[in-house]
Amino acid sequence: MESNAAEHYSALVARWLTGPACITWVSGAGVEKVAEILGADISSSSPMSWLDAQFERYDEDCESVLIGEAGAWVIALEPNGWEGSLPEQLNSLSKNGKALNLYWDGPVRNEFRYSVNGQLTMDFNRSTSGGAVQGIPFPDTLDDSWKISALVLAEQLTGVRVGHEWMESEHLRFILSAGEEED
């Protein structure tokens, strides 16, 4: 694994990606198309940062997705969500290009999927990755190493480095579904 990339994503994970989340990279579709495929209410778009989207998720129980451009790719980031990790969603997102997804929910449940032109071409998780994928080691330790390796692989496949600037910037937040209110 390229040490510079591993160091970069180690710092990114430590600062921005500590809780459960789902991140999806898409080529061949714009922001609104990605939102539509993920089941978002297009009229609910609002400029928001990742930190604000996380606060909204946990403080208001609002399931949402933050979507923004990164080079020729669109990135969709769901705080404590999973829509982009569903194989049928990923295949739809990649219908005219490519889509890949990294999903994590705690240290044990980590998944990576890659779809090209509507077909799933790569699908593995923490328990099935076993050693290395495309030359990148995927350790089975219960820390952030697997997630960091998956981010390095995503960069290798997309050519896009997700950085602190992207995480700090405002992108469009779309509501996926409103949490049910308790009586």
PEQUI-V269626 format. One record per pair of residues at least 12 apart in sequence whose C-alpha atoms are under 7 Angstrom apart, sorted by the first residue. I is the first residue (numbers start at 1). GAP is how many residues later the second one is. D is the distance in whole Angstrom. If there is no record, write none. Layout:
I_GAP_D + I_GAP_D
This chain:
1_135_5 + 1_136_7 + 5_147_6 + 6_142_6 + 6_146_7 + 9_139_6 + 9_142_7 + 10_138_6 + 12_151_7 + 12_152_7 + 20_59_7 + 20_60_5 + 20_84_6 + 20_85_4 + 20_86_6 + 21_57_6 + 21_58_5 + 21_59_4 + 21_60_6 + 21_82_6 + 21_83_6 + 21_84_7 + 22_55_6 + 22_56_5 + 22_57_7 + 22_58_7 + 22_59_6 + 22_60_6 + 22_62_7 + 22_63_7 + 22_80_6 + 22_81_4 + 22_82_6 + 23_53_6 + 23_54_4 + 23_55_6 + 23_78_6 + 23_79_5 + 23_80_6 + 24_51_6 + 24_52_5 + 24_53_6 + 24_60_6 + 24_75_7 + 24_76_6 + 24_77_4 + 24_78_6 + 25_48_6 + 25_49_6 + 25_50_5 + 25_51_7 + 25_74_5 + 25_75_5 + 25_76_6 + 26_47_5 + 26_48_5 + 26_49_6 + 26_67_7 + 26_68_7 + 26_72_6 + 26_73_4 + 26_74_7 + 27_45_7 + 27_46_5 + 27_47_6 + 27_70_5 + 27_71_5 + 27_72_6 + 28_68_5 + 28_69_5 + 28_70_7 + 30_44_7 + 31_36_6 + 31_37_6 + 31_43_6 + 34_59_7 + 35_139_7 + 37_52_7 + 37_56_7 + 38_45_6 + 38_46_7 + 38_51_7 + 39_137_6 + 40_134_6 + 40_135_6 + 40_136_4 + 41_133_6 + 41_134_6 + 41_135_6 + 42_132_7 + 44_130_5 + 44_131_6 + 45_127_6 + 45_128_5 + 45_129_5 + 46_126_5 + 46_127_5 + 46_128_7 + 47_123_6 + 47_124_5 + 47_125_5 + 47_126_6 + 48_122_5 + 48_123_6 + 48_124_6 + 48_125_6 + 49_118_7 + 49_119_6 + 49_120_6 + 49_121_4 + 49_122_6 + 50_16_7 + 50_117_6 + 50_118_7 + 54_25_6 + 57_22_7 + 61_118_5 + 62_115_7 + 62_116_5 + 62_117_5 + 63_112_6 + 63_113_5 + 63_114_5 + 63_115_6 + 63_116_7 + 64_14_6 + 64_109_7 + 64_110_6 + 64_111_4 + 64_112_5 + 64_113_7 + 65_12_6 + 65_13_5 + 65_108_6 + 65_109_5 + 65_110_7 + 65_111_7 + 66_12_6 + 66_105_6 + 66_106_6 + 66_107_4 + 66_108_6 + 67_104_6 + 67_105_5 + 67_106_6 + 68_103_5 + 68_104_6 + 70_90_7 + 71_89_7 + 82_21_7 + 84_17_6 + 85_16_6 + 85_17_7 + 85_18_6 + 90_25_6 + 91_24_6 + 91_27_4 + 91_28_6 + 91_29_6 + 92_26_6 + 94_21_6 + 94_22_6 + 94_23_5 + 94_24_5 + 95_22_5 + 95_23_4 + 96_21_6 + 97_19_6 + 97_20_5 + 98_17_6 + 98_18_4 + 98_19_6 + 99_15_6 + 99_16_5 + 99_17_7 + 100_13_5 + 100_14_4 + 100_15_6 + 101_12_5 + 101_13_6 + 102_48_7 + 107_35_5 + 107_36_6 + 108_34_7 + 109_17_7 + 110_15_5 + 110_16_5 + 111_13_6 + 111_14_4 + 111_15_7 + 112_12_6 + 112_13_6 + 126_14_7 + 136_13_7 + 136_17_7 + 137_12_7
